[in-house]
């Protein structure tokens, strides 16, 4: 009896321990923060849902963890790494030899991961698998051990969207909180607060064959390395943005650099293609594609472009045609989350219902939680004919393809021109008949959001300090908080003034200093424009202490000469005036005042009018005549000649004539030139456009 009581007690004790442990783990998972993955769709930029897929039951090692596949990578021994919403699964396909067709291992929060949602995978040269999650990045070594490489860094609520190799030994991690640069001995985090980074939410990142950095989220953003740089300087260099307008609801899901100096973009507005040699954009959408929302991109072994969408996949056959893959011809699910190509050239499709492999574009291998199956690719007769016809056309019609390409380029150029003309209608109308080169510069700044929309540009109008600071802040993509207009650093600024966010941003960026008064509406001087521009664009002052400009103060020389050397402004060359005096008699070459007589009463009247004109209306304050004034009527005067003294006596009397001919004339001459900068003159809108255009072009 005692034995039975002891046994019952022992069983009860085990039950309490089991219940307590289960409650502890459930509580731990419930309290753990898990950031939602941001998955844009064709119609919304809201999150698809908080996909928190923690496994709370017994972990199975004989099947993949979940059918929702989010990422793919391939090992050298045939392993396929499947990122899912429930962890990482490793398996080998059935045609890879020993152990093939089996799940090797699964990794979840039970054995190394803190978060089960796998958002990205990258296999490095050491066959180590980098794992991006909605919590932390991890490294899987030898398919056995999980490590955390980024220790000591605060990654609360972070999502690792993409892991991309850079130059030797460098990895870049695209996250919702900026860009992370990782090396073994250093971790750098770049965001909009500490660098020129235009956005913090980066859903995709790529480096093209010219070393240009590409970011994607709401629009595309590019950053060029300067000459001699191994990679762009994120603290100094300036990003260019494309389609980054909130109202467009334009979302970039993946960026894929091509091999022909081009870049491809998977977006919720279709497939975009940038040809960098001419900087031309192409756009492909329905009905050519299965869906407008393109989610994934990959090149196969023959450099053919494949793309995934929310309604199937497609292979680009040529510049105009696509072969569609969907449920009708064997695809397991039409929602494609990721695409990848293995070492044998097979195309893999990660979907919401498992992963599918297309072998030689003829046979499907389907891997799901339910197991592994195979089936033939089913194509309609017209699809087969279409593929064969395209392949034949590629071999036999190179010249026609080239002609078609040129025709398409002209069509695109014409369409762009029409759009440009339509877009510019009613804007800056006073520039239409002006210099076309300058007009193009104005509209370039307008298209980039640097200049605001106005009916007239007023090129010679002087600009205020707040106007110039606004344009500069926009040009360098420095964040100006639009809701920050209720507070300012200056006591003379009214709340809610439109310029306050830009003025505050100018102070935060170090372009201008804090002061008691800002002097709103004050005309910007040429020297102030130089100071602001050099500070804003991070241009170091040259060590120059000499200048040819006669009107510069010593403290202004370095600033102005640096700007001149950088080519963003110029000075003026003016003639140096000189003068001498002659009498009217000497000026017209008269001797004793006697010349040929006037003939006719009318000429006497005309001479009388000339004398009155000089006598009463054209004397300078010093009582002398200006040679310019006399020259203005010299032709008229000499044509009829001057009256002699006798005739003059008849009109004015001798004293009047003598007095007139002895009057002094100031003769103006040039005595060389001098260089002036005119630092205190107002800065015109034309000068602003020329300066900012040159700065953003450099």
LINLIN-V961004 format. One record per run of one state. SS is the DSSP state (helix for helix, strand for strand, loop for the rest). FROM is the first residue (numbers start at 1). TO is the last residue. If there is no record, write none. Layout:
ss=<SS | SS>
from=<FROM | FROM>
to=<TO | TO>
//
This chain:
ss=<loop | helix | loop | strand | loop | strand | loop | strand | loop | strand | loop | strand | loop | strand | loop | strand | loop | strand | loop | strand | loop | strand | loop | strand | loop | strand | loop | strand | loop | strand | loop | strand | loop | strand | loop | helix | loop | strand | loop | strand | loop | strand | loop | strand | loop | strand | loop | strand | loop | strand | loop | strand | loop | helix | loop | strand | loop | strand | loop | strand | loop | strand | loop | strand | loop | helix | loop | helix | loop | helix | loop | helix | loop | strand | loop | strand | helix | loop | helix | loop | strand | loop | strand | helix | loop | strand | loop | helix | loop | strand | helix | loop | strand | loop | strand | loop | helix | loop | strand | loop | strand | helix | loop | helix | loop | helix | loop | helix | loop | strand | loop | strand | loop | strand | helix | loop>
from=<1 | 2 | 32 | 69 | 75 | 79 | 85 | 87 | 93 | 103 | 108 | 118 | 124 | 129 | 134 | 137 | 142 | 145 | 148 | 160 | 166 | 171 | 176 | 178 | 184 | 186 | 191 | 204 | 208 | 213 | 217 | 220 | 224 | 240 | 243 | 246 | 249 | 252 | 258 | 262 | 268 | 270 | 276 | 280 | 285 | 294 | 300 | 305 | 310 | 312 | 317 | 322 | 326 | 327 | 330 | 336 | 342 | 347 | 352 | 354 | 360 | 363 | 369 | 371 | 377 | 381 | 397 | 398 | 425 | 429 | 432 | 436 | 448 | 462 | 463 | 464 | 465 | 476 | 500 | 509 | 523 | 524 | 525 | 526 | 537 | 549 | 550 | 554 | 567 | 572 | 584 | 588 | 591 | 592 | 594 | 595 | 601 | 618 | 619 | 620 | 625 | 627 | 633 | 634 | 641 | 645 | 652 | 654 | 662 | 664 | 677 | 682 | 683 | 684 | 685 | 698>
to=<1 | 31 | 68 | 74 | 78 | 84 | 86 | 92 | 102 | 107 | 117 | 123 | 128 | 133 | 136 | 141 | 144 | 147 | 159 | 165 | 170 | 175 | 177 | 183 | 185 | 190 | 203 | 207 | 212 | 216 | 219 | 223 | 239 | 242 | 245 | 248 | 251 | 257 | 261 | 267 | 269 | 275 | 279 | 284 | 293 | 299 | 304 | 309 | 311 | 316 | 321 | 325 | 326 | 329 | 335 | 341 | 346 | 351 | 353 | 359 | 362 | 368 | 370 | 376 | 380 | 396 | 397 | 424 | 428 | 431 | 435 | 447 | 461 | 462 | 463 | 464 | 475 | 499 | 508 | 522 | 523 | 524 | 525 | 536 | 548 | 549 | 553 | 566 | 571 | 583 | 587 | 590 | 591 | 593 | 594 | 600 | 617 | 618 | 619 | 624 | 626 | 632 | 633 | 640 | 644 | 651 | 653 | 661 | 663 | 676 | 681 | 682 | 683 | 684 | 697 | 698>
//
